[in-house]
Amino acid sequence: MTLPEVSPARLEEEWAADKDVLASLRENGDRAEIVRPVDVSFRGDDEALDKLEEEAAELGFEVIEREEDEDGEVCLFLSREQTTDDAAIKGLTKLCLQIELAYEVEYDGWGCTAEDGTE
């Protein structure tokens, strides 16, 4: 599947928010090189989310769940194993913005737990 190009301005807007999340992770002792599940979420109508859910594996994601929020909006949560270094997160964000355009859904961000190498 060929995904659409993302506007550099939109990518930079998301990257600015990502840097805040990454800073918070680092403050909590995160070691960026540790591979762990990173979750992403998308909002949209049932038809668009159905299509994304069906094709998630082709895009490198595993489906976690679909959930309705207090406003009645439906979110699809996906996950993939990766590091949290800057390049990996910027790549993830670019991919999610491409998915947003290709599937006509709204990318709602990413999240993960801080990993310090101790279990």
DSSP file (Angstrom, degrees, kcal/mol; ACC not computed):
  #  RESIDUE AA STRUCTURE BP1 BP2  ACC     N-H-->O    O-->H-N    N-H-->O    O-->H-N    TCO  KAPPA ALPHA  PHI   PSI    X-CA   Y-CA   Z-CA
    1    1 A M              0   0    0      0, 0.0     2,-0.6     0, 0.0     0, 0.0   0.000 360.0 360.0 360.0 132.8    0.0    0.0    0.0
    2    2 A T        -     0   0    0      0, 0.0     0, 0.0     0, 0.0     0, 0.0  -0.858 360.0-151.2 -95.8 122.4    1.3    3.4   -0.9
    3    3 A L        -     0   0    0     -2,-0.6    96,-0.1     1,-0.1    95,-0.1  -0.661  21.0-103.5 -94.6 150.3    0.5    6.0    1.8
    4    4 A P        -     0   0    0      0, 0.0     2,-0.2     0, 0.0    98,-0.1  -0.227  38.1 -99.0 -69.3 158.7   -0.1    9.7    1.1
    5    5 A E        -     0   0    0     96,-0.1     2,-0.4     1,-0.0    89,-0.0  -0.488  35.3-132.2 -74.1 147.7    2.5   12.4    1.8
    6    6 A V        -     0   0    0     -2,-0.2    92,-0.1     1,-0.0    -1,-0.0  -0.817  24.0-105.0-103.2 141.7    2.1   14.4    5.0
    7    7 A S     >  -     0   0    0     -2,-0.4     4,-2.4     1,-0.2     3,-0.2  -0.455  24.0-135.4 -61.8 129.9    2.3   18.1    5.1
    8    8 A P  H  > S+     0   0    0      0, 0.0     4,-2.4     0, 0.0     5,-0.2   0.857 106.0  54.9 -56.7 -34.9    5.6   19.1    6.7
    9    9 A A  H  > S+     0   0    0      2,-0.2     4,-2.0     1,-0.2     5,-0.1   0.908 108.1  47.7 -65.7 -41.6    3.8   21.7    8.8
   10   10 A R  H  > S+     0   0    0      2,-0.2     4,-2.1    -3,-0.2    -1,-0.2   0.907 112.0  50.2 -65.8 -41.6    1.4   19.1   10.2
   11   11 A L  H  X S+     0   0    0     -4,-2.4     4,-2.6     1,-0.2    -2,-0.2   0.916 110.8  48.8 -62.7 -43.1    4.3   16.7   11.0
   12   12 A E  H  X S+     0   0    0     -4,-2.4     4,-2.0     2,-0.2    -1,-0.2   0.863 108.3  54.8 -65.7 -35.9    6.2   19.5   12.8
   13   13 A E  H  X S+     0   0    0     -4,-2.0     4,-1.2     2,-0.2    -1,-0.2   0.936 113.1  41.4 -61.5 -47.4    3.0   20.4   14.8
   14   14 A E  H  X S+     0   0    0     -4,-2.1     4,-2.5     1,-0.2    -2,-0.2   0.884 111.2  56.9 -67.1 -38.8    2.7   16.8   16.0
   15   15 A W  H  X S+     0   0    0     -4,-2.6     4,-2.3     1,-0.2    -1,-0.2   0.867 101.2  57.0 -62.9 -36.4    6.5   16.5   16.5
   16   16 A A  H  X S+     0   0    0     -4,-2.0     4,-1.0     1,-0.2    -1,-0.2   0.914 110.7  43.6 -60.1 -42.9    6.4   19.5   18.9
   17   17 A A  H  X S+     0   0    0     -4,-1.2     4,-1.6     1,-0.2     3,-0.4   0.888 110.8  55.7 -68.3 -39.5    3.8   17.7   21.0
   18   18 A D  H  X S+     0   0    0     -4,-2.5     4,-2.9     1,-0.2     5,-0.2   0.886 100.7  58.3 -59.6 -39.9    5.8   14.4   20.8
   19   19 A K  H  X S+     0   0    0     -4,-2.3     4,-2.2     1,-0.2    -1,-0.2   0.853 104.0  52.2 -62.1 -34.1    8.9   16.2   22.2
   20   20 A D  H  X S+     0   0    0     -4,-1.0     4,-2.0    -3,-0.4    -1,-0.2   0.918 111.1  46.6 -66.0 -42.8    6.9   17.1   25.3
   21   21 A V  H  X S+     0   0    0     -4,-1.6     4,-2.4     2,-0.2    -2,-0.2   0.918 112.6  50.0 -64.5 -43.8    5.9   13.4   25.8
   22   22 A L  H  X S+     0   0    0     -4,-2.9     4,-2.5     1,-0.2    -1,-0.2   0.896 108.8  52.4 -62.3 -40.2    9.4   12.2   25.2
   23   23 A A  H  X S+     0   0    0     -4,-2.2     4,-2.3    -5,-0.2    -1,-0.2   0.909 109.4  49.7 -62.3 -41.7   10.8   14.7   27.7
   24   24 A S  H  X S+     0   0    0     -4,-2.0     4,-1.2     2,-0.2    -2,-0.2   0.911 110.0  50.6 -63.1 -43.2    8.3   13.4   30.3
   25   25 A L  H ><>S+     0   0    0     -4,-2.4     5,-2.2     1,-0.2     3,-0.7   0.938 110.7  49.0 -58.9 -46.8    9.3    9.8   29.6
   26   26 A R  H ><5S+     0   0    0     -4,-2.5     3,-1.9     1,-0.3    -2,-0.2   0.888 106.6  56.0 -62.3 -39.5   13.0   10.7   30.0
   27   27 A E  H 3<5S+     0   0    0     -4,-2.3    -1,-0.3     1,-0.3    -2,-0.2   0.778 105.0  54.6 -62.6 -25.5   12.2   12.5   33.3
   28   28 A N  T <<5S-     0   0    0     -4,-1.2    -1,-0.3    -3,-0.7    -2,-0.2   0.154 129.1 -96.6 -95.1  17.6   10.7    9.3   34.5
   29   29 A G  T < 5 +     0   0    0     -3,-1.9    -3,-0.2     1,-0.2    -2,-0.1   0.619  63.0 169.4  84.6  14.1   13.9    7.3   33.7
   30   30 A D      < -     0   0    0     -5,-2.2     2,-0.7    -6,-0.2    86,-0.2  -0.338  27.6-149.2 -64.1 137.3   13.0    6.0   30.3
   31   31 A R    >   -     0   0    0     84,-3.3     3,-1.9     1,-0.1    53,-0.1  -0.935   8.4-154.5-105.5 108.4   15.7    4.4   28.3
   32   32 A A  T 3  S+     0   0    0     -2,-0.7    52,-2.4     1,-0.3    53,-0.6   0.711  85.8  64.4 -58.7 -26.1   14.8    5.1   24.7
   33   33 A E  T 3  S+     0   0    0     50,-0.2     2,-0.4    51,-0.2    -1,-0.3   0.599  77.5 102.7 -78.6  -9.2   16.6    2.1   23.2
   34   34 A I  S <  S-     0   0    0     -3,-1.9     2,-0.3    81,-0.2    50,-0.2  -0.618  72.6-131.6 -78.9 125.1   14.4   -0.4   25.0
   35   35 A V        +     0   0    0     -2,-0.4    48,-0.2    48,-0.1    46,-0.1  -0.594  43.2 148.6 -75.9 132.7   11.8   -2.0   22.7
   36   36 A R  E     -A   82   0A   0     46,-2.4    46,-2.4    -2,-0.3     2,-0.3  -0.953  53.1 -72.0-154.2 168.1    8.3   -1.9   24.2
   37   37 A P  E     -A   81   0A   0      0, 0.0     2,-0.5     0, 0.0    76,-0.4  -0.515  42.7-166.5 -68.5 131.5    4.6   -1.7   23.1
   38   38 A V  E     -A   80   0A   0     42,-2.7    42,-1.7    -2,-0.3     2,-0.3  -0.989   9.8-150.1-119.0 123.2    3.7    1.8   21.9
   39   39 A D  E     -AB  79 111A   0     72,-2.6    72,-2.1    -2,-0.5     2,-0.3  -0.670  13.3-174.7 -94.9 145.9    0.0    2.4   21.5
   40   40 A V  E     -AB  78 110A   0     38,-2.7    38,-2.7    -2,-0.3     2,-0.4  -0.935   8.2-153.2-130.5 157.8   -1.6    4.8   19.0
   41   41 A S  E     -A   77   0A   0     68,-1.8    67,-3.3    -2,-0.3    68,-0.4  -0.981   6.9-168.3-136.9 150.8   -5.3    5.8   18.7
   42   42 A F  E     -AB  76 107A   0     34,-2.0    34,-2.9    -2,-0.4     2,-0.3  -0.986   9.2-150.7-134.0 142.2   -7.5    7.0   15.9
   43   43 A R  E     +AB  75 106A   0     63,-2.7    63,-3.2    -2,-0.4     2,-0.3  -0.833  38.6 112.2-107.7 150.8  -11.0    8.4   16.0
   44   44 A G        -     0   0    0     30,-1.3    30,-0.4    -2,-0.3    61,-0.1  -0.978  62.6 -54.3 170.7-177.5  -13.5    8.1   13.2
   45   45 A D     >  -     0   0    0     59,-0.4     4,-2.6    -2,-0.3     5,-0.3  -0.404  56.7-103.8 -80.1 163.5  -16.7    6.6   11.9
   46   46 A D  H  > S+     0   0    0      1,-0.2     4,-2.7     2,-0.2     5,-0.2   0.867 118.4  52.7 -56.1 -41.9  -17.3    2.9   12.1
   47   47 A E  H  > S+     0   0    0      2,-0.2     4,-2.0     1,-0.2    -1,-0.2   0.927 112.3  44.0 -63.0 -45.8  -16.7    2.3    8.4
   48   48 A A  H  > S+     0   0    0      1,-0.2     4,-2.2     2,-0.2    -1,-0.2   0.909 116.0  47.3 -66.4 -42.0  -13.3    4.0    8.4
   49   49 A L  H  X S+     0   0    0     -4,-2.6     4,-2.8     2,-0.2    -2,-0.2   0.861 108.4  56.0 -68.6 -34.7  -12.3    2.3   11.6
   50   50 A D  H  X S+     0   0    0     -4,-2.7     4,-2.4    -5,-0.3    -1,-0.2   0.939 109.2  46.7 -58.8 -47.2  -13.4   -1.1   10.3
   51   51 A K  H  X S+     0   0    0     -4,-2.0     4,-1.6     1,-0.2    -2,-0.2   0.924 113.7  47.5 -63.0 -44.9  -11.2   -0.7    7.3
   52   52 A L  H  X S+     0   0    0     -4,-2.2     4,-0.7     1,-0.2    -1,-0.2   0.908 111.2  51.6 -63.3 -41.4   -8.2    0.4    9.4
   53   53 A E  H >< S+     0   0    0     -4,-2.8     3,-0.6     1,-0.2     4,-0.4   0.902 109.4  50.4 -61.8 -41.3   -8.8   -2.4   11.8
   54   54 A E  H 3< S+     0   0    0     -4,-2.4    -1,-0.2     1,-0.2     3,-0.2   0.831 119.2  36.6 -64.4 -33.4   -8.8   -4.9    9.0
   55   55 A E  H 3X S+     0   0    0     -4,-1.6     4,-1.1    -5,-0.2     3,-0.4   0.334  84.6 104.9-104.5   5.8   -5.6   -3.6    7.5
   56   56 A A  T X<>S+     0   0    0     -4,-0.7     5,-2.5    -3,-0.6     3,-0.7   0.887  78.4  53.7 -56.4 -43.4   -3.7   -2.8   10.7
   57   57 A A  G >45S+     0   0    0     -4,-0.4     3,-1.4     1,-0.3    -1,-0.2   0.878 104.2  55.4 -61.8 -37.8   -1.4   -5.8   10.5
   58   58 A E  G 345S+     0   0    0     -3,-0.4    -1,-0.3     1,-0.3    -2,-0.2   0.792 107.9  50.8 -63.6 -26.5   -0.3   -4.8    7.0
   59   59 A L  G <<5S-     0   0    0     -4,-1.1    -1,-0.3    -3,-0.7    -2,-0.2   0.421 127.0-100.5 -91.2  -0.5    0.6   -1.4    8.5
   60   60 A G  T < 5S+     0   0    0     -3,-1.4     2,-0.3    -4,-0.3    -3,-0.2   0.644  83.0 117.7  93.9  16.2    2.7   -3.0   11.2
   61   61 A F      < -     0   0    0     -5,-2.5     2,-0.4    -6,-0.2    -1,-0.3  -0.799  53.7-141.7-118.3 158.0    0.2   -2.8   14.1
   62   62 A E  E     -C   79   0A   0     17,-2.9    17,-2.2    -2,-0.3     2,-0.4  -0.937  30.3-117.2-111.4 139.0   -1.8   -5.1   16.3
   63   63 A V  E     +C   78   0A   0     -2,-0.4    15,-0.2    15,-0.2     3,-0.1  -0.624  32.3 175.5 -78.4 130.3   -5.3   -4.2   17.2
   64   64 A I  E     -     0   0A   0     13,-2.9     2,-0.3    -2,-0.4    14,-0.2   0.867  54.5 -53.3 -95.2 -61.0   -5.9   -3.6   21.0
   65   65 A E  E     -C   77   0A   0     12,-1.1    12,-3.3     2,-0.0     2,-0.4  -0.985  35.6-118.1-169.5 168.8   -9.5   -2.5   21.2
   66   66 A R  E     -C   76   0A   0     -2,-0.3     2,-0.4    10,-0.2    10,-0.2  -0.984  36.7-179.3-119.7 135.8  -12.2   -0.2   20.1
   67   67 A E  E     -C   75   0A   0      8,-2.7     8,-3.3    -2,-0.4     2,-0.5  -0.987  24.3-137.7-141.0 144.0  -13.7    2.1   22.7
   68   68 A E  E     -C   74   0A   0     -2,-0.4     6,-0.2     6,-0.2     2,-0.1  -0.875  24.9-144.5-100.8 132.3  -16.4    4.7   22.9
   69   69 A D    >   -     0   0    0      4,-2.9     3,-2.1    -2,-0.5    -1,-0.0  -0.251  35.4 -88.0 -88.0-178.5  -15.6    7.8   24.9
   70   70 A E  T 3  S+     0   0    0      1,-0.3    -1,-0.1     2,-0.1    -2,-0.0   0.713 127.7  54.5 -64.0 -20.5  -18.0    9.9   27.1
   71   71 A D  T 3  S-     0   0    0      2,-0.1    -1,-0.3     0, 0.0     3,-0.1   0.405 120.0-107.3 -91.3   1.4  -18.9   12.0   24.1
   72   72 A G  S <  S+     0   0    0     -3,-2.1     2,-0.3     1,-0.3    -2,-0.1   0.492  73.3 141.0  86.0   3.3  -19.9    9.0   22.0
   73   73 A E        -     0   0    0      1,-0.0    -4,-2.9    -5,-0.0     2,-0.4  -0.594  47.5-132.5 -79.5 141.5  -16.8    9.2   19.8
   74   74 A V  E     - C   0  68A   0    -30,-0.4   -30,-1.3    -2,-0.3     2,-0.4  -0.808  20.3-166.6 -99.6 133.2  -15.3    5.9   18.8
   75   75 A C  E     -AC  43  67A   0     -8,-3.3    -8,-2.7    -2,-0.4     2,-0.5  -0.939  10.5-151.4-118.0 139.3  -11.5    5.3   19.1
   76   76 A L  E     -AC  42  66A   0    -34,-2.9   -34,-2.0    -2,-0.4     2,-0.5  -0.954  14.0-154.2-107.7 124.9   -9.5    2.4   17.7
   77   77 A F  E     +AC  41  65A   0    -12,-3.3   -13,-2.9    -2,-0.5   -12,-1.1  -0.880  16.2 176.9-104.4 128.3   -6.4    1.6   19.7
   78   78 A L  E     -AC  40  63A   0    -38,-2.7   -38,-2.7    -2,-0.5     2,-0.3  -0.821   7.6-162.2-123.1 162.7   -3.4   -0.1   17.9
   79   79 A S  E     +AC  39  62A   0    -17,-2.2   -17,-2.9    -2,-0.3     2,-0.3  -0.985   9.7 178.9-144.7 153.6    0.0   -1.1   19.2
   80   80 A R  E     -A   38   0A   0    -42,-1.7   -42,-2.7    -2,-0.3     2,-0.5  -0.980  33.5-109.5-150.5 154.8    3.4   -2.0   17.8
   81   81 A E  E     +A   37   0A   0     -2,-0.3     2,-0.3   -44,-0.2   -46,-0.1  -0.714  59.2 122.9 -85.8 127.0    6.7   -2.9   19.4
   82   82 A Q  E     -A   36   0A   0    -46,-2.4   -46,-2.4    -2,-0.5     2,-0.1  -0.977  56.0 -92.1-167.6 174.2    9.4   -0.3   19.0
   83   83 A T        -     0   0    0     -2,-0.3   -50,-0.2   -48,-0.2   -48,-0.1  -0.328  26.6-130.7 -86.4 175.8   11.9    2.0   20.8
   84   84 A T        +     0   0    0    -52,-2.4   -51,-0.2   -50,-0.2   -52,-0.1   0.075  57.2 133.5-118.1  24.4   11.2    5.6   21.9
   85   85 A D  S  > S-     0   0    0    -53,-0.6     4,-2.4     1,-0.1     5,-0.3  -0.333  72.8-102.1 -67.8 161.1   14.2    7.3   20.4
   86   86 A D  H  > S+     0   0    0      1,-0.2     4,-2.7     2,-0.2     5,-0.2   0.882 120.3  49.2 -53.7 -45.9   13.5   10.5   18.5
   87   87 A A  H  > S+     0   0    0      1,-0.2     4,-2.3     2,-0.2    -1,-0.2   0.902 111.7  48.9 -63.9 -41.2   13.8    9.0   15.1
   88   88 A A  H  > S+     0   0    0      2,-0.2     4,-2.2    -3,-0.2    -1,-0.2   0.911 114.4  44.7 -66.1 -42.2   11.5    6.0   15.9
   89   89 A I  H  X S+     0   0    0     -4,-2.4     4,-2.7     2,-0.2    -2,-0.2   0.896 112.3  51.1 -71.1 -38.5    8.8    8.2   17.4
   90   90 A K  H  X S+     0   0    0     -4,-2.7     4,-2.4    -5,-0.3    -2,-0.2   0.912 111.4  49.2 -64.0 -39.7    9.0   10.7   14.5
   91   91 A G  H  X S+     0   0    0     -4,-2.3     4,-2.4    -5,-0.2    -2,-0.2   0.899 110.8  50.2 -62.9 -41.6    8.7    7.8   12.1
   92   92 A L  H  X S+     0   0    0     -4,-2.2     4,-2.6     2,-0.2    -2,-0.2   0.931 110.9  48.8 -61.6 -46.0    5.7    6.5   14.0
   93   93 A T  H  X S+     0   0    0     -4,-2.7     4,-2.3     2,-0.2    -2,-0.2   0.911 110.4  50.5 -62.6 -42.9    4.0    9.9   14.0
   94   94 A K  H  X S+     0   0    0     -4,-2.4     4,-2.1     1,-0.2    -1,-0.2   0.934 111.4  48.8 -60.8 -45.5    4.6   10.3   10.3
   95   95 A L  H  X S+     0   0    0     -4,-2.4     4,-2.5     1,-0.2    -2,-0.2   0.919 110.9  50.2 -59.8 -44.1    3.1    6.9    9.6
   96   96 A C  H  X S+     0   0    0     -4,-2.6     4,-2.3     1,-0.2    -1,-0.2   0.868 109.6  50.4 -65.6 -35.6    0.1    7.7   11.8
   97   97 A L  H  X S+     0   0    0     -4,-2.3     4,-1.8     2,-0.2    -1,-0.2   0.858 109.8  51.1 -69.4 -33.9   -0.5   11.0   10.0
   98   98 A Q  H  X S+     0   0    0     -4,-2.1     4,-2.8     2,-0.2    -2,-0.2   0.904 110.0  49.7 -66.2 -41.0   -0.3    9.1    6.7
   99   99 A I  H  X S+     0   0    0     -4,-2.5     4,-2.8     1,-0.2     6,-0.3   0.907 106.1  57.2 -62.1 -41.8   -2.9    6.6    8.0
  100  100 A E  H  X>S+     0   0    0     -4,-2.3     5,-1.3     1,-0.2     4,-0.8   0.921 113.1  39.6 -54.5 -46.5   -5.1    9.6    9.1
  101  101 A L  H  <5S+     0   0    0     -4,-1.8     3,-0.2     3,-0.2    -2,-0.2   0.918 117.8  47.2 -70.8 -44.3   -5.1   10.8    5.5
  102  102 A A  H  <5S+     0   0    0     -4,-2.8    -2,-0.2     1,-0.2    -1,-0.2   0.836 122.7  32.5 -69.5 -33.7   -5.4    7.4    3.8
  103  103 A Y  H  <5S-     0   0    0     -4,-2.8    -1,-0.2    -5,-0.2    -2,-0.2   0.410 102.4-122.3-106.7   0.5   -8.2    6.1    6.0
  104  104 A E  T  <5 +     0   0    0     -4,-0.8   -59,-0.4    -5,-0.3     2,-0.2   0.937  69.3 127.2  54.7  50.5  -10.1    9.4    6.7
  105  105 A V      < -     0   0    0     -5,-1.3     2,-0.6    -6,-0.3   -61,-0.2  -0.748  63.0-109.3-123.3 173.5   -9.7    9.0   10.5
  106  106 A E  E     -B   43   0A   0    -63,-3.2   -63,-2.7    -2,-0.2     2,-0.3  -0.939  24.5-134.3-111.8 119.7   -8.3   11.4   13.1
  107  107 A Y  E     -B   42   0A   0     -2,-0.6   -65,-0.2   -65,-0.2     3,-0.1  -0.549  20.1-173.5 -69.9 130.6   -4.9   10.5   14.7
  108  108 A D  E     -     0   0A   0    -67,-3.3   -66,-0.2     1,-0.4    -1,-0.1   0.210  41.9 -97.0-117.0  13.4   -5.2   11.0   18.4
  109  109 A G  E     -     0   0A   0    -68,-0.4   -68,-1.8   -16,-0.1    -1,-0.4  -0.364  32.8 -90.6 106.0 178.4   -1.7   10.4   19.6
  110  110 A W  E     +B   40   0A   0    -70,-0.2     2,-0.3    -2,-0.1   -70,-0.2  -0.836  31.3 177.9-130.4 165.1    0.6    7.8   21.0
  111  111 A G  E     +B   39   0A   0    -72,-2.1   -72,-2.6    -2,-0.3     2,-0.3  -0.984   5.9 163.8-163.6 160.2    1.6    6.6   24.4
  112  112 A C        -     0   0    0     -2,-0.3     2,-0.3   -74,-0.2   -74,-0.1  -0.962  39.7 -89.7-165.3 172.4    3.7    4.0   26.3
  113  113 A T        -     0   0    0    -76,-0.4     2,-0.2    -2,-0.3   -88,-0.0  -0.678  45.1-104.5 -91.2 149.8    5.2    3.3   29.7
  114  114 A A        -     0   0    0     -2,-0.3     2,-0.5   -84,-0.1   -84,-0.1  -0.541  34.9-156.9 -69.5 136.7    8.6    4.5   30.7
  115  115 A E        +     0   0    0     -2,-0.2   -84,-3.3     1,-0.1   -81,-0.2  -0.975  21.1 173.1-121.1 120.9   11.1    1.6   30.6
  116  116 A D        -     0   0    0     -2,-0.5     3,-0.1     2,-0.4    -1,-0.1   0.385  57.0-104.1-107.8   3.6   14.3    1.9   32.7
  117  117 A G  S    S+     0   0    0      1,-0.3     2,-0.4   -86,-0.1   -87,-0.0   0.332  91.8 103.4  92.8  -7.5   15.5   -1.7   32.1
  118  118 A T              0   0    0      1,-0.1    -2,-0.4     0, 0.0    -1,-0.3  -0.859 360.0 360.0-103.9 143.9   14.5   -3.0   35.5
  119  119 A E              0   0    0     -2,-0.4    -1,-0.1    -3,-0.1    -2,-0.0   0.462 360.0 360.0-103.5 360.0   11.5   -5.1   35.8
